[in-house]
Amino acid sequence: MFVEKRFLMGALAALALTAGTTLVHAETTLNLGDIYAADHSNTLADKRFAELVAERTNGEVKIEVYGDATLGNERELAESVVSGAVDIAPSGMSGIGRFFPELQVLELPYLYRDLDHMRRVADVIAPDVQAAFETQGVRNLGFLFLGPRSIASKRPINTIEDMDGLKLRVPESPLYIGFAKALNAVPTPIPLPEVYSAIETGVAEAAEGEPATLSTTKWYETTKSVSLTKHIWHFRFIPVNSAKFDSLTKEQQDVLMKAAADAQAYQAGLVNDFNAKALQEMKDAGITVVETQGLDKFAERLAKFQDEYAASLGDKAVALLAKVRSVQ
């Protein structure tokens, strides 16, 4: 699998280099890599985006979607979109966020009330995200939404005290490592494709994600319980390599931007229904779904972490956090 992935990535990089030395042809193919399974709302949004682009350019621009981490994990995909080996790679803080430390504050725990609140915040922070992305040769086509994240664990999380000593799988991100430590859990950073086996073998006792992710990854099969801590709503961005975007005609660029906006709205419309469906599917599979009590205590414990983490990232992060908090 590793050899096949390296071969595929090499072939895509060669195509990217070739495309960079030629003029835009009547038909241009862009590759899009994502980490989620085919039935995840983010992957469905990727496919809707590709369909809209093909339809609105009359087939002049084609987007090939590679889901399920086919082109690499989130970190690898982010590195590839910056380098130009991959053209488009929807990604969150454990991926593209690595290049822009100040943006990490957008994923702090208990920062957003609900999905509608997040959508309003997205409109406000879009210029800040774009300005940051430009420093690394990428641009943001839009936002995708995930949450609220909860915990699939071998022991139920009834109260905050149940977090003590829990070997919690987290994304490879300082924010998530700090979040776990603030709750007295033991952070265990593991790439998404390796999580199932890590829990199965005891390397981790638990993993967190929104219900749709917990369901589509089947992590619940190894834990037998899911606890609704609802700790993080978070964005995924839709970064495109700037050189590839700039190689398109102005009309094609406009199509990509509008198609991404429409795919963003489409995906936002799926989130709550997908989460409700995922919870029911897990219940039907015999999984214990726990309504964790005292979420205000979780939020209180993590309020200090919000400010300390933003301060550790510098003035830009502190200002961005203040901007997010100002959105009602």
N, C-alpha and C positions, 0 to 999 in steps of 0.2 A: 504493500500500500504506500509506504514511504517513497519507494523508488518511482512508483507510478505518479505520485503527487509531484515529485521533483521534476519528472519528465514533462508533465502537463504544465507546470509553472514555467519551465524553461521554454516550452513551445510558445506559451502566451507572451513571455517576455520578448522572444524573437519577433513575434508578430507585432508587438508594440513598437519595437525599434524600427521595423520595416515601415509601419504606418507613419511613423514620425518623419520619414524621409521622402514621403510622397504626398501629393495633393489629395484632397478629399475626392473620392470617386462617387459615382452614382449610388453605390451601395457601400455603406460603412458598417462594420460589425464591432460592437463594444462588448466586452465581457463583464459580467457582474457576479461577484462571489459573495455568498452569505453562509452563515454557520448553521442556520436553522433547518429543521425537517420540512418536507414538501407541504405539509398541512398546517404549518405554523402561520400566524397572521402576517408576520414579517415577510416570509417567503411568498405568500399569496400577493402581498403588496408589490414585491419585486416583479412577479409575473404580470400583474396588472400594469405596472409601469412599462414593462417591455412591450406588452400588447398595444398600449396607447401610443408609444413612440413609433412602432411599426405602422400602425394605422394612420397616424397623423403625418408621417413623412412619406406615405405611399411606398413603404418598403425600402426607402433610401437609407434609413438607419435601422439596424437590427441589434437588439440586445440579447445576448445569450446568457441565461441565468444558470449559475452553478450553485446549488444549495447544499445543505447537509455537510458543510465544511470540506467540500470536495477540493477546493483550492487552498485550504489551510485553515487553521484556527483563527480566532478574531485578531490576535496580535499579528499573525503572519499576513492576514489580509490587509490590515491597516498599513503595514510596512510596504506591501506590494502596491497599494494604490498610491502611496507617496512616491515610490520609485517608478511607477508607470507599468509594472508587470501585470497589474490588474487595473482595469479602467474605473470600475465603480465597486464599492464595497461597503454596504450599510454596516455601521459599527457604533459601539458605545464606548464607555470610558476605558474598558479593559483592552480596547483596540485603538481606534484613532485618538481617543482621549489621552493616550500616552504621550503624544506629540504636543499637547496643549494643556499643561498642568492646571491653568486657571479654570478650564472648563470642568474640571473634576467636581467643583462645587454644585454643578447642576444635578448630580446624582446622590446628593446627601440624603440620609434617611429622614423620613417624616417631614419632608420639605413641601410636598404638594398634597392638597386635600383630596383631589380626585382627577379623573381624566380631563374634565372640562377646564380645571385650573391649569393643568399642564399645557393644554392647547393655547390658552391665553398667554402663558409664559413664553411659549415657542415664538409667538408673533413678536414679543418684546425683545427677546435675546437673539433673534436671527442675525441682525447686523454684527453683534459681538462675535458670534460663531464664525461668520463669514470673514471678518477681519483676522481672526486667529488662524483660520485655515489657509488663508493666502500666504502666510509666512512659510508654509511647507509645500507650496505648489499644488494645493487642492482647493476645491470650492465645495460648498454644501448645497446640494439640490433640495434638501428638505429634512423633515423629521419623521421618525416613527416612534411609537409609544409602547411602553411595556410596564406592567405592574397591575396591582400591587404585589410585590415580591413577598413570598411566605416560605415556610421551611418544611421540606420533606425530611423526616428524621426517624431514627430507629426507636427513639423515645419521644413521647409527645411533649410539646412545649405548652404547658398549661399556664404558666406564669413566667415572669422574667427570671426567677430563680432557676428555672430548668435550663437556662442557657449556660450556667456555670460548668466549665470544663468540656462543653460539647465540641467535638471535632467537626467543625463546620467547613464544608467545601465552599470556597469563595472564588470569584474570578481573580485572575492574576493582576490585581490592582491594589495600590496602597490604600485607597479609600475603603475597599471592602475588608481588607486586612484590619484597618483601624476600626471599622464598624464592629467587626467580630470581637476584637479585643475590648472595646468599650462595653460590650455585653458580657464580658468574662468568658466568652467562648474561645476555643483554640482555632485560629484561622488556618485553613488548609488549602492553599492555592493550587488549583488543578484545572487544566484546559477542559472546555466543555465536552469534547468527544471522549474524554477519559473518566468522566464522573461516575457513570454507571458502575464500571468495574471497580473504581476506587471505593465506593460504598459497599459493593458486594464483598470485597476482600477486607474491609475494615480499615482501610487507609483513612477514610472519613466516615463519620456516623450520620452526617446530614448534608443536604445541599439546599440552596435557596434559589427561588425564581418565582415568576408569576405562575398562577395555576396552569395556564396553557403550556408553558415550558415544562413544568413538572409532569404534565400529562404526556406531551408529545415525546419527551425524552425517556419516558417510562421509569424515571428515577424512583417513583413511588413503589414500584415492584420490589425494590430492595430495602425499603424503609417501613412499609406498611402503615405509616401515618403521615398526615400533612397537617401542620399547625398554621393557622391564619394569623401570622404576626403583622402582615400588611406593612412592612417596614420601608419599602422603597418603590416609588414610581420613578421611571427614568426614561430618558430619551435615547434613541439611536439616531445617528445622523446618516445622511446619504452622500458621502464624499465621492467626488469624481476627480480624477487626475486632471489638473488644469490644462496641461499640454494637450491632452486628448480632447477636452472640451473646447479649447481654443481652435483645434483643427477643424471643427465643424463650422458650417455656415451659420450666419446669424439666425436664419429661420429655423435651422435644426436645433440650435441652442435654445431658442424660445420654446420649441416643442418639448425638449427635455425638461425645462424648468416647469412648464405647465403640466406635463404628464406626471412629474414627481409630486407636484402639489395635489393633483387629483388622486394619486396613489396614496399620499399621506392621509387625505380625508377618508379614502376607502378603508385603509387599515385602522384608523381611529374608530370607525364605525363597527369594526369587528371585535375590538378588545374586550369590552364588557361581556358580550354574548359568548365569546370563546372561553373566557374565564369561567363563566357560569356553567357552560357545557362541560369544561374540563373537570370542574369540581364534581359534577354529577357523574361523569364517567368513572372518576376515581372512587366515589362512593359505591357505585354499582359493581366495581371490581373488589369490593370488600375492604377498601382502605378506610381507616378511621380519620375523619376530618375534625380537627380540634379548633374550637373557637377560643383562641388564646385570650386570657383575661388580663386586664390592667394594661392595655396598650398605651395609656397615658404615662405609665411608669417607664415604658420603653422610650417614649418620646422625650420625657424629662431627662433620662439618662443620656440620651444622644444629643440633646440641645447644646450642651457644652462642647461635645465633639464637633458639631457643625461649625461653631465659631473657631475652635482651635485648629481644625483642619483647614479652613479657609485662610486663617492667618499664616499657617505654615506654607501656603502656596504663594503668598505675597499680596500686594495691594490690588492687583487686577482681580484676583479671586475674591477678595473681600468686597470690592465694588460690585462685582457680578452677583455675588450672593445677596447683597443689599438690593440690587435691581430685581432679582427674583422675588424676594420678600415683599417688595413694594406692589406686586401684582395681586390684586384682590380676586 
